[in-house]
């Protein structure tokens, strides 16, 4: 016999789904079908091994009075700090019907299906979810640049042929911090067409613009535009919110040299965390000033080399070209700086070890997708002919927000 | 070989130049300032090591293991240094030497700390105790000069809120920011840019209803939450619907002083947000801490109770951690009461809100009779582009003063 709220659970769903219908139709045998036992404890509701605190349960109520069916948002955010559950009324597969001491009767979700969207919403695979939240346990740190998974090139036409293939590419990218795509359209500006096909927008406009073209310049305004060796680095660390997903598209790469390479900072930092924990801590604590102040620009900020999210390494910033050493000498005493330099040089020794890097001479139509918060990129020196002979090296760059790529990975239709 | 650059008038300050400079076991001692061997080499400003065009080092990587051999000429702004890798160069002794001559130094002195969110530069406030919160700036005044634009941006950064009024109706918010203020480019999100906020039946977001909106920061489910929230009023004739704003940094300063354990919980416990309204195809989620510190400074607050993913928290965090966090969060929330600055925005208003510090919200409203229209639009700016507008001094190039060896 379905309760009125269980009927609601069926009626309020907008998309076709059998999930809630099963929940309601099974309500007559809910108590016996639900293998987990549920009990009311002094601190809250114990559902199997999961304890939900009293006031948490009230915030989690999914009844139509508390949770918007069209918005998937709570309809009010009152102070429930003193509230207590008084009665467990009925169990369903996805909900527990509860009464609280404010008189309210509602529905506490028991699983993802119940929690996210009135019991009908499809939830993304846990692997995709964990990758998109940058959980280290889902990522693969790498210190050997020759691993086949790192050097694998996805075929562009195959990738865009299905939604699943795009998701697999993005999941691979999030797992390794790097993904290579071959056979994309290779004219200048085609990168935006490729990104439109992948549906990862909108895109991130920096002061370089929406699409930045990297090609050799005399007297460049940025080191990337000369022909010298570019040490491994992350881009734009001086931004408070540094660009995360970095699309590097090869239009032409006809000059001698100029191989691209990538190195996993998380792998190096993981090693330091285990073997040299004091050094790791220094890199997580000391805020390094960065500054970029060429003509028409002046951006600056101070950030640690590695930022944590709980126990997870979350984001790294490392670009020696724009470290503001002068500001650094003002911000920290010599002893702290000395410790930092020791730790930083230890890290750099790993980052400049060629065995750790993936090295590729990109071909026209190749696209590298890089996690700019984790994987550093660099370039070998290339030769600019004294007399122009038509050969060129042209790369296009676009940055995209991590959340937009996440959205592409997790979304459903 | 050290290349000589354009000669500038010398303003020789004997008091600086005669600071004792000598090589030590650790590096260089310049008066009270101590520089390490390794950092001096990375600070070299000679043409071989530093590009005055890009203001970036030309070194292929951090130079480690190199030691200073000797210090040569000492001027007001530079030292000539020789290192044991054979390189001879120069390092800056002053900000002017490091970043260029005037007006750079004045600008940096006035605005740098504000733009990097040093808390001691900010003006914390509760309600309308602080007059500055309620100050309004006419659009025409703000864009009338470079200095008045800087003054407005500095005011906004200091208070976390800045109100511009009498913005012409035909002037799109994007043009105000990108063209008139030269503080773009702006931030694109999954919403339109700008996104109109008007009443919508069966809205996928309760911003589009007529209900009260509790104080919150926008888009907390973004891994990188938009920094500057731009709220433009086109029409507002409805009954009620006052907007309000609350300074979370002021509330957290109290929490930090009274309950450091609660403050620690808010800065270290990772929670998460999830946003996936039906029918939109959107799915965004992110872990975060309610309060982010940068050293001792509060850098960012994320506060949007309606989008917090309590379910995920209840699965991932131990009970004791959650219990402590909720106690801390509710204690902080109690500090927000009676702390709002409130007003009814009018057509032509454009309110700049620091979305990582100041909550915004709205009281409920009614549309009745002739008083039935309320149309706002929302867009987002980038903090560093505003910073650039404040710190950049225009077309003057950075150049290194001539550093003579043989005088």
Interface residues (C-beta under 8 A of the other chain):
Chain A: X14 X15 X43 X50 X51 X52 X53 X55 X56 X59 X60 X68 X69 X70 X71 X72 X73 X74 X75 X77 X79 X81 X109 X112 X115 X116 X117 X118 X121 X124 X129 X132 X133 X134 X135 X201 X202 X203 X204 X205 X206 X207 X209 X219 X220 X221 X222 X223 X228 X229 X231 X238 X239 X240 X241 X244 X287 X291 X292 X293 X294 X295 X296 X297 X298 X299 X300 X301 X302 X303 X309 X310 X312 X320 X321 X322 X323 X324 X325 X326 X327 X328 X329 X334 X337 X338 X341 X344 X345 X348 X352 X401 X402 X403 X404 X406 X407 X410 X411 X412 X413
Chain B: X26 X27 X33 X34 X35 X36 X38 X39 X42 X43 X51 X53 X54 X55 X56 X57 X58 X59 X60 X61 X62 X64 X92 X95 X98 X99 X100 X112 X115 X116 X184 X185 X186 X187 X188 X189 X190 X193 X202 X203 X204 X205 X206 X211 X214 X221 X222 X223 X224 X227 X268 X269 X270 X272 X274 X275 X276 X277 X278 X279 X281 X282 X283 X284 X285 X286 X287 X288 X289 X294 X295 X305 X306 X307 X308 X310 X311 X313 X314 X315 X319 X322 X323 X326 X330 X333 X382 X383 X384 X385 X387 X388 X391 X392 X393 X394 X395 X396 X397 X398
